[in-house]
């Protein structure tokens, strides 16, 4: 068995392609899990028409609209069909939000609006609805 010990500084200084590979490997091993420790969260396909409907539902919250458009810029993609991930701090920066709490509130609004649109009750803070754009 071989092991490699990397501290935070070494990880931050590795080349970008290696960093992406590293993140993909960790994400693949850990995978998405629900906060309750139960089954994996559900992925829900979102059509263009549903995305337009979702945008219409959140348009009164300009910050949520900015976050929604920020989701068009995934940072890591893996698997088949691909699952994309985002760095929260990058989403926060792109949307011009002052803190991570504002970002989480926007994501929660988007999540609840999508769940309502799909008539899905899984919009509470524990059982997240993960959206997969087609």
SULKA-V499155 format. One record per backbone hydrogen bond with DSSP energy under -0.5 kcal/mol. NH is the residue of the N-H (numbers start at 1). CO is the residue of the C=O. Records with the same first field share a line. If there is no record, write none. Layout:
# SULKA-V499155
NH = CO / CO
This chain:
# SULKA-V499155
6 = 4
11 = 7
12 = 8
13 = 9
14 = 10 / 11
19 = 15
20 = 16
21 = 17
22 = 18
23 = 19
24 = 20
25 = 21
26 = 22
27 = 23
28 = 24
29 = 25
30 = 26
31 = 27
34 = 39
35 = 126
37 = 34
44 = 130
46 = 132
51 = 47
52 = 48
53 = 49
54 = 50
55 = 51
56 = 52
57 = 53
58 = 54
59 = 55
61 = 58
62 = 60
64 = 61
65 = 61
66 = 62
67 = 63
68 = 64
69 = 65
70 = 66
71 = 67 / 68
72 = 69
73 = 70
75 = 85
76 = 85
78 = 83
83 = 78
85 = 76
88 = 86
90 = 87
91 = 87
92 = 88
93 = 89
94 = 90
95 = 91
96 = 92 / 93
97 = 92
103 = 99
104 = 100
105 = 101
106 = 102
107 = 103
108 = 104
109 = 105
110 = 106
111 = 107
112 = 108
113 = 109
114 = 110
115 = 111
116 = 112
117 = 113
118 = 114
119 = 116
120 = 115
121 = 119
123 = 121
128 = 126
130 = 42 / 128
132 = 44
133 = 131
134 = 46
